[in-house]
Amino acid sequence: MHQDVQEILFSLEEIQHRTRKLGEQISRDYAGKTLILVGLLKGSVPFMAELMRYLTVDVRIDFMNVSSYTGAQSGQVVIKKDMEQDIAGKDVLIVEDIIDTGNTLYNIKKMLEERKCASCKIVTLLDKVESRTIDIQADYVGFDIPNAFVVGFGLDFDEKYRQLPYIGILKKECYE
Ligand code: IMP
C-alpha cells in the first residue's frame, strides 16, 4: 500500500468484479443499440477501459475534459476539450470516476442533452451520496462511499496517485 494511503476501500479485484456486473447490466439495457461512451478526463480513464471490456453492445468511445468552478462562479463548467462525435439521435453514456456535489455531471448532462442525443445516462464508479448539493443521480453506480477524499484507479490529488491499482482514502496530512 502507498505510504500516503490510510486505508484501502476497494481492491483491484473488487473493482473489476463490480465493473463486470455494471458492464453486464449496461449490455442488457442497451441490447441491439449503439452506445457512445463519453469518458470525462482524466479520472475516468482506468474505469472506462475496464468497463468497455464487458460491453457486448456496439460501442463508440469519446472523451471530454471540463473544469468546474466553485465560489463566485459556482455552477459553471468550462469545456477544455470537447468530444469529437455528433451525438444527435444517439444513445450516450457519460462515464465518470466519482460524483461529489453533482455540479460537474449536472452541467455536462444538460450540455449533452441540448445536443439532442436520443438518451443520456450516467455511470460512475464511485458515488459520495452525502456530499450532493445538486439533485442528480447516476443511472449506474459502482460503489457508494462515505464523504472522504479518495485516490487511485484514476482518481488524483494534485495529479498524483492516479496509477494506484486500488481505491484508498488519502491520509489527511497529505492534503490539509
Ligand atoms: P462534483 O462536480 O462536485 O460532483 O465533482 C466531481 C469531480 O470532483 C470528480 O470528477 C473528481 O475530479 C473530483 N473529486 C471529488 N471527490 C474526489 C475525491 O474524493 N478524490 C478525487 N477527486 C475527487
Boltz pocket constraint, residues with backbone or C-beta under 6 A from the ligand:
constraints:
  - pocket:
      binder: B
      contacts: [[A, 43], [A, 68], [A, 96], [A, 97], [A, 98], [A, 99], [A, 100], [A, 101], [A, 102], [A, 103], [A, 104], [A, 105], [A, 148], [A, 149], [A, 150], [A, 151], [A, 155], [A, 156], [A, 157]]
      max_distance: 6.0
